[in-house]
Amino acid sequence: MLSVRVIPKSRVIDVVIIKSVKDGVVHDLYYYCFICSIRTVDPAICLCCQEEVVFLEEPLE
């Protein structure tokens, strides 16, 4: 599952939420910086501290 928003007056879409289904359970997919406690859908370095982010997949309740 993918949730996006369209940037007005452009051809750009912004990915907002990514989810997967594993063994019938919906999981939230995101990248996380443990230093700054920032969640993102972008695998790039942290926008705050410039350190690497970690990919996480957590089941939704």
mmCIF file of the N, C-alpha and C atoms, coordinates in Angstrom:
data_MODEL
# 
_entry.id   MODEL 
# 
loop_
_atom_site.group_PDB 
_atom_site.id 
_atom_site.type_symbol 
_atom_site.label_atom_id 
_atom_site.label_alt_id 
_atom_site.label_comp_id 
_atom_site.label_asym_id 
_atom_site.label_entity_id 
_atom_site.label_seq_id 
_atom_site.pdbx_PDB_ins_code 
_atom_site.Cartn_x 
_atom_site.Cartn_y 
_atom_site.Cartn_z 
_atom_site.occupancy 
_atom_site.B_iso_or_equiv 
_atom_site.pdbx_formal_charge 
_atom_site.auth_seq_id 
_atom_site.auth_comp_id 
_atom_site.auth_asym_id 
_atom_site.auth_atom_id 
_atom_site.pdbx_PDB_model_num 
ATOM 1   N N  . MET A 1 1  ? 0.843  -1.167  0.000   1.00 0.00 ? 1  MET A N  1 
ATOM 2   C CA . MET A 1 1  ? 0.000  0.000   0.000   1.00 0.00 ? 1  MET A CA 1 
ATOM 3   C C  . MET A 1 1  ? 0.890  1.232   0.000   1.00 0.00 ? 1  MET A C  1 
ATOM 4   N N  . LEU A 1 2  ? 0.483  2.198   -0.751  1.00 0.00 ? 2  LEU A N  1 
ATOM 5   C CA . LEU A 1 2  ? 1.265  3.408   -0.881  1.00 0.00 ? 2  LEU A CA 1 
ATOM 6   C C  . LEU A 1 2  ? 0.322  4.593   -0.848  1.00 0.00 ? 2  LEU A C  1 
ATOM 7   N N  . SER A 1 3  ? 0.639  5.583   -0.040  1.00 0.00 ? 3  SER A N  1 
ATOM 8   C CA . SER A 1 3  ? -0.152 6.803   0.027   1.00 0.00 ? 3  SER A CA 1 
ATOM 9   C C  . SER A 1 3  ? 0.737  7.957   -0.408  1.00 0.00 ? 3  SER A C  1 
ATOM 10  N N  . VAL A 1 4  ? 0.244  8.732   -1.374  1.00 0.00 ? 4  VAL A N  1 
ATOM 11  C CA . VAL A 1 4  ? 1.033  9.845   -1.896  1.00 0.00 ? 4  VAL A CA 1 
ATOM 12  C C  . VAL A 1 4  ? 0.188  11.108  -1.933  1.00 0.00 ? 4  VAL A C  1 
ATOM 13  N N  . ARG A 1 5  ? 0.850  12.230  -2.100  1.00 0.00 ? 5  ARG A N  1 
ATOM 14  C CA . ARG A 1 5  ? 0.143  13.488  -2.339  1.00 0.00 ? 5  ARG A CA 1 
ATOM 15  C C  . ARG A 1 5  ? 0.805  14.146  -3.542  1.00 0.00 ? 5  ARG A C  1 
ATOM 16  N N  . VAL A 1 6  ? 0.006  14.808  -4.323  1.00 0.00 ? 6  VAL A N  1 
ATOM 17  C CA . VAL A 1 6  ? 0.502  15.492  -5.512  1.00 0.00 ? 6  VAL A CA 1 
ATOM 18  C C  . VAL A 1 6  ? 0.843  16.923  -5.145  1.00 0.00 ? 6  VAL A C  1 
ATOM 19  N N  . ILE A 1 7  ? 2.028  17.348  -5.539  1.00 0.00 ? 7  ILE A N  1 
ATOM 20  C CA . ILE A 1 7  ? 2.447  18.726  -5.302  1.00 0.00 ? 7  ILE A CA 1 
ATOM 21  C C  . ILE A 1 7  ? 1.740  19.599  -6.346  1.00 0.00 ? 7  ILE A C  1 
ATOM 22  N N  . PRO A 1 8  ? 0.951  20.579  -5.906  1.00 0.00 ? 8  PRO A N  1 
ATOM 23  C CA . PRO A 1 8  ? 0.194  21.419  -6.839  1.00 0.00 ? 8  PRO A CA 1 
ATOM 24  C C  . PRO A 1 8  ? 1.084  22.091  -7.892  1.00 0.00 ? 8  PRO A C  1 
ATOM 25  N N  . LYS A 1 9  ? 0.544  22.202  -9.091  1.00 0.00 ? 9  LYS A N  1 
ATOM 26  C CA . LYS A 1 9  ? 1.209  22.873  -10.207 1.00 0.00 ? 9  LYS A CA 1 
ATOM 27  C C  . LYS A 1 9  ? 2.565  22.267  -10.544 1.00 0.00 ? 9  LYS A C  1 
ATOM 28  N N  . SER A 1 10 ? 2.693  20.965  -10.360 1.00 0.00 ? 10 SER A N  1 
ATOM 29  C CA . SER A 1 10 ? 3.941  20.290  -10.707 1.00 0.00 ? 10 SER A CA 1 
ATOM 30  C C  . SER A 1 10 ? 3.629  18.862  -11.139 1.00 0.00 ? 10 SER A C  1 
ATOM 31  N N  . ARG A 1 11 ? 4.637  18.167  -11.540 1.00 0.00 ? 11 ARG A N  1 
ATOM 32  C CA . ARG A 1 11 ? 4.500  16.748  -11.889 1.00 0.00 ? 11 ARG A CA 1 
ATOM 33  C C  . ARG A 1 11 ? 5.125  15.875  -10.805 1.00 0.00 ? 11 ARG A C  1 
ATOM 34  N N  . VAL A 1 12 ? 5.190  16.398  -9.602  1.00 0.00 ? 12 VAL A N  1 
ATOM 35  C CA . VAL A 1 12 ? 5.856  15.727  -8.503  1.00 0.00 ? 12 VAL A CA 1 
ATOM 36  C C  . VAL A 1 12 ? 4.825  15.109  -7.564  1.00 0.00 ? 12 VAL A C  1 
ATOM 37  N N  . ILE A 1 13 ? 5.108  13.865  -7.133  1.00 0.00 ? 13 ILE A N  1 
ATOM 38  C CA . ILE A 1 13 ? 4.304  13.259  -6.072  1.00 0.00 ? 13 ILE A CA 1 
ATOM 39  C C  . ILE A 1 13 ? 5.211  13.046  -4.870  1.00 0.00 ? 13 ILE A C  1 
ATOM 40  N N  . ASP A 1 14 ? 4.639  13.160  -3.704  1.00 0.00 ? 14 ASP A N  1 
ATOM 41  C CA . ASP A 1 14 ? 5.366  13.000  -2.449  1.00 0.00 ? 14 ASP A CA 1 
ATOM 42  C C  . ASP A 1 14 ? 4.824  11.760  -1.757  1.00 0.00 ? 14 ASP A C  1 
ATOM 43  N N  . VAL A 1 15 ? 5.689  10.772  -1.524  1.00 0.00 ? 15 VAL A N  1 
ATOM 44  C CA . VAL A 1 15 ? 5.276  9.558   -0.829  1.00 0.00 ? 15 VAL A CA 1 
ATOM 45  C C  . VAL A 1 15 ? 5.093  9.894   0.638   1.00 0.00 ? 15 VAL A C  1 
ATOM 46  N N  . VAL A 1 16 ? 3.911  9.577   1.170   1.00 0.00 ? 16 VAL A N  1 
ATOM 47  C CA . VAL A 1 16 ? 3.579  9.936   2.547   1.00 0.00 ? 16 VAL A CA 1 
ATOM 48  C C  . VAL A 1 16 ? 3.624  8.716   3.464   1.00 0.00 ? 16 VAL A C  1 
ATOM 49  N N  . ILE A 1 17 ? 3.021  7.621   3.031   1.00 0.00 ? 17 ILE A N  1 
ATOM 50  C CA . ILE A 1 17 ? 2.928  6.418   3.864   1.00 0.00 ? 17 ILE A CA 1 
ATOM 51  C C  . ILE A 1 17 ? 3.165  5.186   2.990   1.00 0.00 ? 17 ILE A C  1 
ATOM 52  N N  . ILE A 1 18 ? 3.957  4.248   3.493   1.00 0.00 ? 18 ILE A N  1 
ATOM 53  C CA . ILE A 1 18 ? 4.168  2.980   2.813   1.00 0.00 ? 18 ILE A CA 1 
ATOM 54  C C  . ILE A 1 18 ? 3.830  1.867   3.802   1.00 0.00 ? 18 ILE A C  1 
ATOM 55  N N  . LYS A 1 19 ? 3.016  0.928   3.359   1.00 0.00 ? 19 LYS A N  1 
ATOM 56  C CA . LYS A 1 19 ? 2.630  -0.212  4.202   1.00 0.00 ? 19 LYS A CA 1 
ATOM 57  C C  . LYS A 1 19 ? 2.780  -1.499  3.403   1.00 0.00 ? 19 LYS A C  1 
ATOM 58  N N  . SER A 1 20 ? 2.970  -2.600  4.108   1.00 0.00 ? 20 SER A N  1 
ATOM 59  C CA . SER A 1 20 ? 3.032  -3.910  3.476   1.00 0.00 ? 20 SER A CA 1 
ATOM 60  C C  . SER A 1 20 ? 2.107  -4.858  4.235   1.00 0.00 ? 20 SER A C  1 
ATOM 61  N N  . VAL A 1 21 ? 1.807  -5.969  3.598   1.00 0.00 ? 21 VAL A N  1 
ATOM 62  C CA . VAL A 1 21 ? 1.020  -7.010  4.255   1.00 0.00 ? 21 VAL A CA 1 
ATOM 63  C C  . VAL A 1 21 ? 1.878  -8.261  4.288   1.00 0.00 ? 21 VAL A C  1 
ATOM 64  N N  . LYS A 1 22 ? 2.160  -8.750  5.487   1.00 0.00 ? 22 LYS A N  1 
ATOM 65  C CA . LYS A 1 22 ? 2.999  -9.928  5.678   1.00 0.00 ? 22 LYS A CA 1 
ATOM 66  C C  . LYS A 1 22 ? 2.244  -10.907 6.564   1.00 0.00 ? 22 LYS A C  1 
ATOM 67  N N  . ASP A 1 23 ? 1.997  -12.090 6.038   1.00 0.00 ? 23 ASP A N  1 
ATOM 68  C CA . ASP A 1 23 ? 1.240  -13.120 6.775   1.00 0.00 ? 23 ASP A CA 1 
ATOM 69  C C  . ASP A 1 23 ? -0.108 -12.592 7.249   1.00 0.00 ? 23 ASP A C  1 
ATOM 70  N N  . GLY A 1 24 ? -0.755 -11.764 6.422   1.00 0.00 ? 24 GLY A N  1 
ATOM 71  C CA . GLY A 1 24 ? -2.077 -11.241 6.740   1.00 0.00 ? 24 GLY A CA 1 
ATOM 72  C C  . GLY A 1 24 ? -2.086 -10.073 7.713   1.00 0.00 ? 24 GLY A C  1 
ATOM 73  N N  . VAL A 1 25 ? -0.910 -9.605  8.129   1.00 0.00 ? 25 VAL A N  1 
ATOM 74  C CA . VAL A 1 25 ? -0.809 -8.496  9.077   1.00 0.00 ? 25 VAL A CA 1 
ATOM 75  C C  . VAL A 1 25 ? -0.239 -7.280  8.344   1.00 0.00 ? 25 VAL A C  1 
ATOM 76  N N  . VAL A 1 26 ? -0.880 -6.124  8.507   1.00 0.00 ? 26 VAL A N  1 
ATOM 77  C CA . VAL A 1 26 ? -0.401 -4.893  7.882   1.00 0.00 ? 26 VAL A CA 1 
ATOM 78  C C  . VAL A 1 26 ? 0.783  -4.354  8.688   1.00 0.00 ? 26 VAL A C  1 
ATOM 79  N N  . HIS A 1 27 ? 1.834  -3.991  7.965   1.00 0.00 ? 27 HIS A N  1 
ATOM 80  C CA . HIS A 1 27 ? 3.049  -3.456  8.584   1.00 0.00 ? 27 HIS A CA 1 
ATOM 81  C C  . HIS A 1 27 ? 3.308  -2.041  8.084   1.00 0.00 ? 27 HIS A C  1 
ATOM 82  N N  . ASP A 1 28 ? 3.814  -1.202  8.956   1.00 0.00 ? 28 ASP A N  1 
ATOM 83  C CA . ASP A 1 28 ? 4.223  0.151   8.615   1.00 0.00 ? 28 ASP A CA 1 
ATOM 84  C C  . ASP A 1 28 ? 5.695  0.085   8.205   1.00 0.00 ? 28 ASP A C  1 
ATOM 85  N N  . LEU A 1 29 ? 6.042  0.648   7.033   1.00 0.00 ? 29 LEU A N  1 
ATOM 86  C CA . LEU A 1 29 ? 7.417  0.648   6.538   1.00 0.00 ? 29 LEU A CA 1 
ATOM 87  C C  . LEU A 1 29 ? 7.949  2.072   6.576   1.00 0.00 ? 29 LEU A C  1 
ATOM 88  N N  . TYR A 1 30 ? 9.120  2.256   7.148   1.00 0.00 ? 30 TYR A N  1 
ATOM 89  C CA . TYR A 1 30 ? 9.705  3.596   7.214   1.00 0.00 ? 30 TYR A CA 1 
ATOM 90  C C  . TYR A 1 30 ? 11.185 3.515   7.549   1.00 0.00 ? 30 TYR A C  1 
ATOM 91  N N  . TYR A 1 31 ? 11.850 4.631   7.391   1.00 0.00 ? 31 TYR A N  1 
ATOM 92  C CA . TYR A 1 31 ? 13.249 4.775   7.781   1.00 0.00 ? 31 TYR A CA 1 
ATOM 93  C C  . TYR A 1 31 ? 13.268 5.625   9.038   1.00 0.00 ? 31 TYR A C  1 
ATOM 94  N N  . TYR A 1 32 ? 14.210 5.318   9.937   1.00 0.00 ? 32 TYR A N  1 
ATOM 95  C CA . TYR A 1 32 ? 14.220 5.975   11.242  1.00 0.00 ? 32 TYR A CA 1 
ATOM 96  C C  . TYR A 1 32 ? 15.632 6.366   11.640  1.00 0.00 ? 32 TYR A C  1 
ATOM 97  N N  . CYS A 1 33 ? 15.760 7.576   12.173  1.00 0.00 ? 33 CYS A N  1 
ATOM 98  C CA . CYS A 1 33 ? 17.029 8.029   12.744  1.00 0.00 ? 33 CYS A CA 1 
ATOM 99  C C  . CYS A 1 33 ? 16.926 7.881   14.260  1.00 0.00 ? 33 CYS A C  1 
ATOM 100 N N  . PHE A 1 34 ? 17.740 7.006   14.819  1.00 0.00 ? 34 PHE A N  1 
ATOM 101 C CA . PHE A 1 34 ? 17.705 6.783   16.263  1.00 0.00 ? 34 PHE A CA 1 
ATOM 102 C C  . PHE A 1 34 ? 18.348 7.928   17.038  1.00 0.00 ? 34 PHE A C  1 
ATOM 103 N N  . ILE A 1 35 ? 19.152 8.735   16.387  1.00 0.00 ? 35 ILE A N  1 
ATOM 104 C CA . ILE A 1 35 ? 19.778 9.873   17.054  1.00 0.00 ? 35 ILE A CA 1 
ATOM 105 C C  . ILE A 1 35 ? 18.760 10.999  17.244  1.00 0.00 ? 35 ILE A C  1 
ATOM 106 N N  . CYS A 1 36 ? 18.020 11.314  16.182  1.00 0.00 ? 36 CYS A N  1 
ATOM 107 C CA . CYS A 1 36 ? 17.089 12.447  16.206  1.00 0.00 ? 36 CYS A CA 1 
ATOM 108 C C  . CYS A 1 36 ? 15.632 12.038  16.420  1.00 0.00 ? 36 CYS A C  1 
ATOM 109 N N  . SER A 1 37 ? 15.355 10.735  16.411  1.00 0.00 ? 37 SER A N  1 
ATOM 110 C CA . SER A 1 37 ? 13.993 10.203  16.544  1.00 0.00 ? 37 SER A CA 1 
ATOM 111 C C  . SER A 1 37 ? 13.081 10.735  15.439  1.00 0.00 ? 37 SER A C  1 
ATOM 112 N N  . ILE A 1 38 ? 13.588 10.716  14.209  1.00 0.00 ? 38 ILE A N  1 
ATOM 113 C CA . ILE A 1 38 ? 12.840 11.192  13.057  1.00 0.00 ? 38 ILE A CA 1 
ATOM 114 C C  . ILE A 1 38 ? 12.477 10.013  12.160  1.00 0.00 ? 38 ILE A C  1 
ATOM 115 N N  . ARG A 1 39 ? 11.177 9.947   11.778  1.00 0.00 ? 39 ARG A N  1 
ATOM 116 C CA . ARG A 1 39 ? 10.689 8.943   10.829  1.00 0.00 ? 39 ARG A CA 1 
ATOM 117 C C  . ARG A 1 39 ? 10.578 9.572   9.454   1.00 0.00 ? 39 ARG A C  1 
ATOM 118 N N  . THR A 1 40 ? 10.916 8.793   8.422   1.00 0.00 ? 40 THR A N  1 
ATOM 119 C CA . THR A 1 40 ? 10.816 9.279   7.057   1.00 0.00 ? 40 THR A CA 1 
ATOM 120 C C  . THR A 1 40 ? 10.572 8.108   6.118   1.00 0.00 ? 40 THR A C  1 
ATOM 121 N N  . VAL A 1 41 ? 10.106 8.405   4.917   1.00 0.00 ? 41 VAL A N  1 
ATOM 122 C CA . VAL A 1 41 ? 9.957  7.361   3.898   1.00 0.00 ? 41 VAL A CA 1 
ATOM 123 C C  . VAL A 1 41 ? 11.119 7.430   2.910   1.00 0.00 ? 41 VAL A C  1 
ATOM 124 N N  . ASP A 1 42 ? 12.061 8.321   3.169   1.00 0.00 ? 42 ASP A N  1 
ATOM 125 C CA . ASP A 1 42 ? 13.211 8.531   2.297   1.00 0.00 ? 42 ASP A CA 1 
ATOM 126 C C  . ASP A 1 42 ? 14.430 7.790   2.851   1.00 0.00 ? 42 ASP A C  1 
ATOM 127 N N  . PRO A 1 43 ? 15.076 6.944   2.035   1.00 0.00 ? 43 PRO A N  1 
ATOM 128 C CA . PRO A 1 43 ? 16.237 6.195   2.526   1.00 0.00 ? 43 PRO A CA 1 
ATOM 129 C C  . PRO A 1 43 ? 17.521 7.015   2.599   1.00 0.00 ? 43 PRO A C  1 
ATOM 130 N N  . ALA A 1 44 ? 17.445 8.296   2.315   1.00 0.00 ? 44 ALA A N  1 
ATOM 131 C CA . ALA A 1 44 ? 18.637 9.150   2.358   1.00 0.00 ? 44 ALA A CA 1 
ATOM 132 C C  . ALA A 1 44 ? 19.095 9.368   3.800   1.00 0.00 ? 44 ALA A C  1 
ATOM 133 N N  . ILE A 1 45 ? 20.174 10.080  3.969   1.00 0.00 ? 45 ILE A N  1 
ATOM 134 C CA . ILE A 1 45 ? 20.670 10.376  5.311   1.00 0.00 ? 45 ILE A CA 1 
ATOM 135 C C  . ILE A 1 45 ? 19.677 11.263  6.060   1.00 0.00 ? 45 ILE A C  1 
ATOM 136 N N  . CYS A 1 46 ? 19.789 11.292  7.372   1.00 0.00 ? 46 CYS A N  1 
ATOM 137 C CA . CYS A 1 46 ? 18.906 12.107  8.212   1.00 0.00 ? 46 CYS A CA 1 
ATOM 138 C C  . CYS A 1 46 ? 19.058 13.584  7.856   1.00 0.00 ? 46 CYS A C  1 
ATOM 139 N N  . LEU A 1 47 ? 17.941 14.260  7.707   1.00 0.00 ? 47 LEU A N  1 
ATOM 140 C CA . LEU A 1 47 ? 17.969 15.685  7.371   1.00 0.00 ? 47 LEU A CA 1 
ATOM 141 C C  . LEU A 1 47 ? 18.507 16.540  8.514   1.00 0.00 ? 47 LEU A C  1 
ATOM 142 N N  . CYS A 1 48 ? 18.462 16.019  9.723   1.00 0.00 ? 48 CYS A N  1 
ATOM 143 C CA . CYS A 1 48 ? 18.897 16.787  10.888  1.00 0.00 ? 48 CYS A CA 1 
ATOM 144 C C  . CYS A 1 48 ? 20.398 16.587  11.174  1.00 0.00 ? 48 CYS A C  1 
ATOM 145 N N  . CYS A 1 49 ? 20.794 15.350  11.456  1.00 0.00 ? 49 CYS A N  1 
ATOM 146 C CA . CYS A 1 49 ? 22.173 15.090  11.895  1.00 0.00 ? 49 CYS A CA 1 
ATOM 147 C C  . CYS A 1 49 ? 23.087 14.561  10.790  1.00 0.00 ? 49 CYS A C  1 
ATOM 148 N N  . GLN A 1 50 ? 22.523 14.252  9.621   1.00 0.00 ? 50 GLN A N  1 
ATOM 149 C CA . GLN A 1 50 ? 23.283 13.750  8.470   1.00 0.00 ? 50 GLN A CA 1 
ATOM 150 C C  . GLN A 1 50 ? 23.830 12.333  8.659   1.00 0.00 ? 50 GLN A C  1 
ATOM 151 N N  . GLU A 1 51 ? 23.317 11.603  9.646   1.00 0.00 ? 51 GLU A N  1 
ATOM 152 C CA . GLU A 1 51 ? 23.715 10.201  9.839   1.00 0.00 ? 51 GLU A CA 1 
ATOM 153 C C  . GLU A 1 51 ? 22.789 9.297   9.033   1.00 0.00 ? 51 GLU A C  1 
ATOM 154 N N  . GLU A 1 52 ? 23.172 8.025   8.901   1.00 0.00 ? 52 GLU A N  1 
ATOM 155 C CA . GLU A 1 52 ? 22.353 7.070   8.168   1.00 0.00 ? 52 GLU A CA 1 
ATOM 156 C C  . GLU A 1 52 ? 21.070 6.754   8.929   1.00 0.00 ? 52 GLU A C  1 
ATOM 157 N N  . VAL A 1 53 ? 20.013 6.479   8.180   1.00 0.00 ? 53 VAL A N  1 
ATOM 158 C CA . VAL A 1 53 ? 18.752 6.057   8.771   1.00 0.00 ? 53 VAL A CA 1 
ATOM 159 C C  . VAL A 1 53 ? 18.627 4.546   8.626   1.00 0.00 ? 53 VAL A C  1 
ATOM 160 N N  . VAL A 1 54 ? 17.778 3.929   9.448   1.00 0.00 ? 54 VAL A N  1 
ATOM 161 C CA . VAL A 1 54 ? 17.610 2.482   9.462   1.00 0.00 ? 54 VAL A CA 1 
ATOM 162 C C  . VAL A 1 54 ? 16.203 2.152   8.962   1.00 0.00 ? 54 VAL A C  1 
ATOM 163 N N  . PHE A 1 55 ? 16.099 1.140   8.090   1.00 0.00 ? 55 PHE A N  1 
ATOM 164 C CA . PHE A 1 55 ? 14.798 0.712   7.591   1.00 0.00 ? 55 PHE A CA 1 
ATOM 165 C C  . PHE A 1 55 ? 14.119 -0.155  8.645   1.00 0.00 ? 55 PHE A C  1 
ATOM 166 N N  . LEU A 1 56 ? 12.838 0.162   8.945   1.00 0.00 ? 56 LEU A N  1 
ATOM 167 C CA . LEU A 1 56 ? 12.070 -0.600  9.923   1.00 0.00 ? 56 LEU A CA 1 
ATOM 168 C C  . LEU A 1 56 ? 10.745 -1.030  9.312   1.00 0.00 ? 56 LEU A C  1 
ATOM 169 N N  . GLU A 1 57 ? 10.275 -2.185  9.723   1.00 0.00 ? 57 GLU A N  1 
ATOM 170 C CA . GLU A 1 57 ? 8.978  -2.731  9.311   1.00 0.00 ? 57 GLU A CA 1 
ATOM 171 C C  . GLU A 1 57 ? 8.290  -3.208  10.574  1.00 0.00 ? 57 GLU A C  1 
ATOM 172 N N  . GLU A 1 58 ? 7.271  -2.475  11.013  1.00 0.00 ? 58 GLU A N  1 
ATOM 173 C CA . GLU A 1 58 ? 6.594  -2.789  12.268  1.00 0.00 ? 58 GLU A CA 1 
ATOM 174 C C  . GLU A 1 58 ? 5.129  -3.121  12.025  1.00 0.00 ? 58 GLU A C  1 
ATOM 175 N N  . PRO A 1 59 ? 4.629  -4.189  12.668  1.00 0.00 ? 59 PRO A N  1 
ATOM 176 C CA . PRO A 1 59 ? 3.207  -4.515  12.512  1.00 0.00 ? 59 PRO A CA 1 
ATOM 177 C C  . PRO A 1 59 ? 2.330  -3.444  13.147  1.00 0.00 ? 59 PRO A C  1 
ATOM 178 N N  . LEU A 1 60 ? 1.209  -3.136  12.473  1.00 0.00 ? 60 LEU A N  1 
ATOM 179 C CA . LEU A 1 60 ? 0.251  -2.200  13.033  1.00 0.00 ? 60 LEU A CA 1 
ATOM 180 C C  . LEU A 1 60 ? -0.642 -2.934  14.010  1.00 0.00 ? 60 LEU A C  1 
ATOM 181 N N  . GLU A 1 61 ? -1.123 -2.248  14.996  1.00 0.00 ? 61 GLU A N  1 
ATOM 182 C CA . GLU A 1 61 ? -1.977 -2.874  16.007  1.00 0.00 ? 61 GLU A CA 1 
ATOM 183 C C  . GLU A 1 61 ? -3.386 -3.019  15.498  1.00 0.00 ? 61 GLU A C  1 
# 
